[in-house]
């Protein structure tokens, strides 16, 4: 069966220069100057990324009275702990405004996902939210929904600010993946005193991966130059559980001086982390993007190869953000350039629990309720 792995189903998120698996290292030029200058500049980026962040909330309200009694289909790529948590958040948001959320899993199968979107259109859904589903996989169905007057919201695909209206979408909700790539590149440079050899793992077919990777390469070029080398490795996402571990071991055997591995998605670290440890490469350090509970726990433990992550805002908040955007589509309001906040996390700010990562998000659901005019 043909499979489609979501950006967040494995939890979000290939790298800059798209080469075949095992491609040659990419050197950058045009650095700021000496390694001391580079390290100082990189440390500044990392410090800014570590700072606590506030929730993003739209400036314009939504009249929740107009959506009471409506039904929104939330079509999931597949079911994972993160997807379950986000779905729970969106369902809770729906309960605040009287909207029923019908969650349907695509089971990681393109035919199943296509069928689910078609069913939503046929059953006259009031709105459709696609959770980590590649827009190209359901382009015909999105067009059908638009023709039927059903707003469709994309989540996680493309970088913030991307206009997806030409593809039939009302709007989308995304994180700033480019900023995340910049943070991780800066951390690797700061940690290595701007002399590093890194492997970047991902899949350039996914826009969030490419955004991260392009930004990381740009940061290498701007701050470091020749002393910073990176090798892009294409992950086989449908076979991630069985292929990514052996793949990273092969990369490290081929490049024994490679000390950094940057995964564009948290989900891969579950498999590449143990593989790195089993290979005996105990001095290799891993970073990723997403901020799932497993990644935060590995950093918190202090005994894992994973040392840092760019965490995306809490899943409860994400669910409320999805509901806010689709409500705007159902009420005829303009779409919001929804930006899910991110934060760079390492041992210095991981805290004692996941709640410590985004402390200013406590009670954010009440802020949404106020924005929507409900209690």
Secondary structure, DSSP 8 states (H G I E B T S, - for coil): --B---TTTS-----SS---TT---EE-----SSHHHHHHHHHHHHHHHHS-------SS---GGGTTT-EEEEEESS--HHHHHHHHHHHHHHHHHT-EEEEEE-TTBHHHHHHHHHHHHHTT-SEEEEES--GGGGHHHHHHHHHTT-EEEEES-S-TT---GGGT-SEEEEE-HHHHHHHHHHHHHHHTTS-EEEEEEE-TTSHHHHHHHHHHHHHHHHHT-TTEEEEEEE--GGGHHHHHHHHHHHHHHH-TT--EEEESSHHHHHHHHHHHHHTT-TT-EEEEEE--HHHHHHHHHS-SSEEEEEEE--HHHHHHHHHHHHHHHHHT-----EEE-EEEE-TTT--SSGGGTTGGGTTHHHHHHHHHT--
